[in-house]
Amino acid sequence: MNSHIIVTIMLCVLSCEPTEIRVWDGDSLRLGMTHEAEAIRMFNIDAPEIEGQCAYESNLAQRSKHRLAELLQGQLVEVLRQGKDRYGRTLASVTINGSDAGDILVSEGLARTWSGRREPWCE
């Protein structure tokens, strides 16, 4: 069962305000706690799926999700919107205190740079 992680951040758009977000997995989150909350898909990375094709993918997905929540917690966060995906989610890069969250996850081996298509995590 996939459950989200709730973290509080300082979301900066025109000004910075405390906001709660829900981290769904290593590359997806929701801004706010209502059903109308904006769904964000980090456009520059591919994180493993929680309901992965193998135990390795599912375990890595949990680590990626928890690491993203840890990186975001209490930090200054900026969401740089780039449009929408085919599911209606906002495509965006997410920066934490000026550093790209996706780049951090990639550098730690918890995600990979988005190549334009899904690639398998399992062999």
N, C-alpha and C positions, 0 to 999 in steps of 0.2 A: 504494500500500500504506500502510495506516495503522499506525503504530507508536506506542506510548505513550512518554511522557517520565517518567523516574523522578526524583523530587525528595525531599529529606529535609526534614521539617518538625518543629516542636514541636506535637504534637497534644494539645489540652487537653480533657479530659473532667472527671474529678474532680481529676486532677493533670496536669501537663504532662510528656510523655515524647517523646523522639525517635522518629519513625516515618517509614518510607518509603512514599510513595504513588505511584501511576501516574496521570498525566494523559492521558486518552484524547482529549479534545477540549476546546473552550472551556467546556463545561458538564457534563462527565462525568469522574469520577475513581474510582480504587479505593484503599481504605485497606488497605495491606499488599501483600505480594508473592506470596501463595499463591493457588491456585484458589478458595479459600474467602473471599478478600478481599471486603470489603463494597463493592458498587458504589453510588456516590453520583451522583445527578443533581441539579444545582443547580436548585431549583424556581422561582426567580424570574427566570430569564433564558432566552433562546433564542439559542444560538450557531449559526453556520453549520455545515453538515455537511462533513466531510472529503471524502466522496464526493459532492460537491455536484452540482447540476443544471447548473452552468456553471463556467468557470475562475475567475470572480470569487468565487463562493461557496467553492470549494475553497481558493483562495489566502487569503481572509479567515479561513477555518477554521483553516488552519495558523498564521496570525498570532495568532488568538485562543488556540489551544492553547499556543503558545510563550509568549505573554504571561501566561497563567494559571500556567504552570510557573515563569516568572520571578517572578511575584508571590508564589508559595507558598514558593519555595526558602529554607530556613533560617528561616522566620518562625514566629510564634506563631499557630496555626490552631485555630479552633473550628468544629465541625460541629454545626449546630442542626437536628436531625432533625424532619421534619414528616409522616412516614408513608412509604408505598410507592407507586410508580407501577404501571401495568399490566404492566410487565416485571419486577417484583420489585426494582427498584432503590430505594434509600432516597432520598426526596426531602428535600433539606436546603438551608439557606443555609450558606454558607461564609464565615467572617470571618477576616481576616488582620490581626493586631494591632488588632482592634476595628473594622476597616472591612470592609464587605461586598464580597467578591470580584466578585460579579455586577454590583454597581453600578459598580465600577471599570471592568470590561470594557464595560459599556454607555456610560459616560462617554467612553471612548476609541474608541467606534464599532466595537468588536470583537464585540458582541452587542447584543441588544435586550431590553427588558423583556418577559417572557412575557405574552402576551395571552390565553392559554387554548387557543390552537391554533397550529399551524405556519403560517408565512407565507413566501412565496417570497423568496429573496435575489436571484434573477436576474430580469431584465426581458425 
